[in-house]
Amino acid sequence: MAHKIALITGGSRGLGKNAALKLAKKGCDIILTYRNQAQEAQAVINEIKALGGQGAALQLDVGQTETFDAFVGEVKAELQNRWRRDSFDYLLNNAGTGLHKPFAETTEADFDALMQVHFKGPFFLTQKLLPLIADGGSILNVSSGLARFTIPGAGAYAAMKGAMEVLTRYQAKELGERGIRVNILAPGAIETDFSGGVVRDNAELNAWVASQTALGRAGLPDDIGNAVAMLLSDESGWINGQRIEASGGMSL
C-alpha cells in the first residue's frame, strides 16, 4: 500500500519539524516548507529518510501569496517525479511567527504582517492546493490556546487564530462533499524556539505556565507532534470541523 503524503508548512524546526518526524514514524512521506532555513530543512529530510520514508523540502514564505502559483507547480512536479502521484493526503498549515505587543501599541504594519502569515496566507494557500489534495484527505490548521484564554500582549496574534478557527468550520462544511476533513489544533504554551524560545528558556515564565496548567508543566514538542499525527490520520476519521486544544488543561 502506498505511503500517505503530508505537506507541512514551516517544517524545518519547532512544532512543524516534530510533526513531520512523528508522521514519518507512522509511515507517512513528507513535503515540508521552509522560509530561510534550507540546511535545517534538509536535515529534517535526512531524518525522515533514516526512518525509511521519503521527503522533499521546498522554499515558501506563506506571507507572500503572489508566490503560491509557482509553489503549487513545484509541489505538483515533486509529486509526479518522486512519487508518481498527482495528489497528497494531508495538509498541515503550521508556519507562523509571533508578536507580543499590547493592543494600544500594535502598529498597522504589525497587524498586516500577522494577517499575511496567519490568516490570508493559509486561506489562499489551502485554496490553491485544493486540486492536489486527495479526496478523503485531511487538513489541519493551527490555532493557539490564546484564542480561548487571554494573556495581555497577544491580542493581534490571537485574533488571527480566532479567524482561522471560524474558517476551519466553513472549510469542513464545504469540503465535506470530497470527503476532506478539516480541523484546527490549538497548542498551549510549548517549549520550542517560537517567540525566541521564551517558554523554554525563561524559568520564571515556564514555572508560571506550569502553575496555570492542570497537568502541572509546560507543553513539549512531542505533545503537539503526537496530536498532529493522530488528528491527520484516518483513525480520527469522524472528527471534523473541530477545535482541539492541546494545552494540558491551561487556564481552566
C-alpha positions as CSV (number, residue, x, y, z in Angstrom):
1,M,0.0,0.0,0.0
2,A,1.4,3.4,-1.0
3,H,2.5,5.7,1.8
4,K,0.4,8.7,2.7
5,I,2.0,12.0,1.8
6,A,1.8,15.1,4.1
7,L,2.6,18.7,3.2
8,I,3.7,20.7,6.2
9,T,4.3,24.4,6.1
10,G,7.1,25.6,8.4
11,G,8.5,22.1,8.8
12,S,12.2,22.9,9.3
13,R,12.0,23.5,13.0
14,G,9.9,23.6,16.1
15,L,6.4,22.0,16.1
16,G,6.4,21.5,12.3
17,K,9.6,19.5,12.5
18,N,8.3,17.4,15.4
19,A,5.1,16.8,13.5
20,A,7.0,15.8,10.3
21,L,9.0,13.2,12.3
22,K,6.0,11.8,14.1
23,L,4.2,11.4,10.8
24,A,7.2,9.8,9.2
25,K,7.4,7.3,12.1
26,K,3.9,6.3,11.2
27,G,4.9,5.6,7.6
28,C,4.0,8.9,6.1
29,D,6.1,10.6,3.4
30,I,6.7,14.4,3.8
31,I,6.8,17.5,1.8
32,L,7.9,20.3,4.1
33,T,8.4,24.0,3.5
34,Y,10.9,26.4,5.0
35,R,11.3,30.1,4.7
36,N,15.1,30.7,5.1
37,Q,16.5,27.6,6.9
38,A,17.4,25.4,3.9
39,Q,20.1,23.5,5.8
40,E,17.8,22.8,8.8
41,A,15.0,21.7,6.4
42,Q,17.4,19.3,4.6
43,A,18.5,17.9,8.0
44,V,14.8,17.1,8.7
45,I,14.5,15.4,5.3
46,N,17.6,13.3,6.2
47,E,16.0,12.2,9.4
48,I,12.8,11.2,7.5
49,K,14.9,9.1,5.1
50,A,16.7,7.5,8.1
51,L,13.3,6.4,9.3
52,G,12.6,4.7,5.9
53,G,10.5,7.4,4.4
54,Q,10.8,9.9,1.5
55,G,10.8,13.6,1.8
56,A,11.3,16.9,0.0
57,A,11.9,20.4,1.2
58,L,10.6,23.4,-0.7
59,Q,11.1,27.1,-0.1
60,L,7.9,29.1,0.8
61,D,7.0,32.3,2.6
62,V,3.4,31.9,3.5
63,G,3.1,35.6,3.8
64,Q,3.7,36.1,0.1
65,T,0.6,35.0,-1.7
66,E,1.9,36.1,-5.1
67,T,4.4,33.1,-5.0
68,F,1.7,30.5,-4.4
69,D,1.0,29.6,-8.0
70,A,4.7,28.8,-8.6
71,F,4.9,26.9,-5.3
72,V,1.9,24.7,-6.3
73,G,3.7,24.0,-9.6
74,E,6.7,22.8,-7.6
75,V,4.5,20.6,-5.4
76,K,2.9,19.1,-8.5
77,A,6.3,18.4,-10.0
78,E,7.6,16.8,-6.8
79,L,4.6,14.6,-6.5
80,Q,4.9,13.3,-10.1
81,N,8.7,13.0,-10.1
82,R,9.3,11.5,-6.7
83,W,6.0,9.6,-6.0
84,R,4.4,9.2,-9.4
85,R,1.3,10.7,-8.0
86,D,-0.9,13.7,-8.7
87,S,-2.1,14.3,-5.1
88,F,-1.1,14.3,-1.5
89,D,-3.2,13.3,1.5
90,Y,-2.6,15.6,4.5
91,L,-2.1,19.3,4.7
92,L,-0.8,20.9,8.0
93,N,-0.9,24.7,7.9
94,N,1.7,25.2,10.6
95,A,4.0,28.1,9.5
96,G,3.8,31.2,11.7
97,T,5.5,34.0,13.6
98,G,4.8,35.5,16.9
99,L,4.1,39.0,18.2
100,H,4.0,40.2,21.8
101,K,2.7,43.8,21.9
102,P,-0.2,45.5,23.8
103,F,-3.2,46.3,21.7
104,A,-2.5,50.1,22.2
105,E,1.0,49.7,20.7
106,T,0.3,47.3,17.8
107,T,1.0,49.1,14.5
108,E,-0.7,48.6,11.2
109,A,2.5,47.1,9.9
110,D,2.5,44.6,12.8
111,F,-1.2,43.7,12.1
112,D,-0.7,43.3,8.3
113,A,2.4,41.1,8.8
114,L,0.4,38.8,11.2
115,M,-2.6,38.7,8.9
116,Q,-0.5,37.7,5.8
117,V,1.2,34.8,7.6
118,H,-1.6,33.6,9.9
119,F,-4.8,34.2,8.0
120,K,-4.5,35.4,4.4
121,G,-1.6,33.0,3.7
122,P,-3.3,29.8,4.9
123,F,-6.6,30.9,3.4
124,F,-5.3,31.2,-0.1
125,L,-2.6,28.5,0.1
126,T,-5.2,25.9,1.0
127,Q,-7.4,27.2,-1.8
128,K,-4.6,26.9,-4.4
129,L,-3.7,23.4,-3.1
130,L,-7.2,22.0,-3.2
131,P,-6.8,20.4,-6.7
132,L,-3.8,18.5,-5.3
133,I,-5.4,17.2,-2.0
134,A,-6.7,13.7,-2.4
135,D,-10.4,13.1,-1.9
136,G,-10.8,11.6,1.6
137,G,-7.8,13.6,2.7
138,S,-7.3,15.7,5.8
139,I,-6.4,19.3,6.6
140,L,-5.2,20.5,10.0
141,N,-4.9,24.2,10.7
142,V,-3.1,25.6,13.7
143,S,-4.6,28.0,16.3
144,S,-3.5,28.8,19.8
145,G,-4.7,28.4,23.3
146,L,-4.6,32.2,23.3
147,A,-7.8,32.3,21.2
148,R,-9.6,30.9,24.3
149,F,-7.7,32.4,27.3
150,T,-6.2,35.9,27.3
151,I,-2.7,36.9,28.1
152,P,-2.1,40.7,27.6
153,G,0.1,41.4,24.6
154,A,-1.2,38.6,22.4
155,G,-4.4,40.3,21.1
156,A,-3.5,40.7,17.4
157,Y,-1.9,37.2,17.1
158,A,-4.8,35.6,18.9
159,A,-7.4,37.4,16.7
160,M,-5.8,35.9,13.6
161,K,-6.0,32.5,15.2
162,G,-9.7,33.1,16.0
163,A,-10.3,33.9,12.4
164,M,-8.7,30.6,11.4
165,E,-11.0,28.8,13.9
166,V,-14.1,30.1,12.2
167,L,-12.7,29.5,8.7
168,T,-11.9,25.8,9.7
169,R,-15.6,25.1,10.3
170,Y,-16.5,26.6,6.9
171,Q,-13.8,24.6,5.2
172,A,-15.1,21.4,6.8
173,K,-18.6,22.1,5.7
174,E,-17.7,23.0,2.1
175,L,-15.1,20.3,1.5
176,G,-17.1,17.5,3.1
177,E,-18.5,16.5,-0.3
178,R,-15.0,15.4,-1.3
179,G,-14.6,13.5,2.0
180,I,-11.9,16.0,3.1
181,R,-11.9,16.6,6.9
182,V,-10.7,19.9,8.3
183,N,-9.9,20.5,12.0
184,I,-7.8,23.0,13.9
185,L,-5.3,22.3,16.7
186,A,-4.7,24.9,19.4
187,P,-1.5,24.3,21.3
188,G,-1.0,25.8,24.7
189,A,2.4,27.2,25.8
190,I,5.1,24.9,24.4
191,E,8.9,24.6,25.0
192,T,10.2,25.5,21.5
193,D,12.2,28.2,19.9
194,F,8.9,30.1,19.0
195,S,9.0,33.7,20.0
196,G,12.7,33.5,20.8
197,G,12.3,30.3,22.9
198,V,10.7,32.3,25.8
199,V,8.6,29.4,27.3
200,R,11.6,27.0,27.0
201,D,14.3,29.3,28.3
202,N,12.7,31.7,30.8
203,A,12.5,29.7,34.0
204,E,10.1,32.2,35.6
205,L,7.7,32.1,32.7
206,N,8.0,28.3,32.4
207,A,7.1,28.0,36.1
208,W,4.1,30.3,35.7
209,V,2.8,28.3,32.7
210,A,3.2,25.1,34.8
211,S,1.2,26.7,37.7
212,Q,-1.6,27.6,35.3
213,T,-1.8,24.1,33.7
214,A,-3.8,21.2,35.2
215,L,-1.1,18.7,34.3
216,G,1.5,20.8,36.1
217,R,4.0,21.6,33.4
218,A,4.6,23.5,30.1
219,G,4.0,21.6,26.9
220,L,6.7,19.8,24.9
221,P,7.0,19.5,21.2
222,D,6.1,15.8,21.3
223,D,2.8,16.7,22.9
224,I,1.8,18.5,19.8
225,G,3.5,16.3,17.2
226,N,1.6,13.3,18.6
227,A,-1.7,15.2,18.4
228,V,-1.0,16.3,14.8
229,A,-0.3,12.7,13.7
230,M,-3.4,11.5,15.4
231,L,-5.7,14.2,14.0
232,L,-4.5,13.9,10.4
233,S,-4.7,10.1,10.4
234,D,-7.6,8.0,9.2
235,E,-8.1,6.8,12.8
236,S,-9.6,10.3,13.5
237,G,-11.9,9.9,10.5
238,W,-15.1,11.0,12.3
239,I,-13.5,14.1,13.9
240,N,-14.4,17.0,11.6
241,G,-14.8,20.8,11.9
242,Q,-13.4,20.8,15.4
243,R,-11.1,22.9,17.5
244,I,-8.9,20.6,19.6
245,E,-6.9,22.2,22.3
246,A,-3.6,20.5,23.4
247,S,-2.6,22.6,26.4
248,G,-2.6,20.1,29.3
249,G,-5.6,22.0,30.7
250,M,-4.2,25.5,30.7
251,S,-6.2,28.3,32.3
252,L,-9.2,26.0,33.0
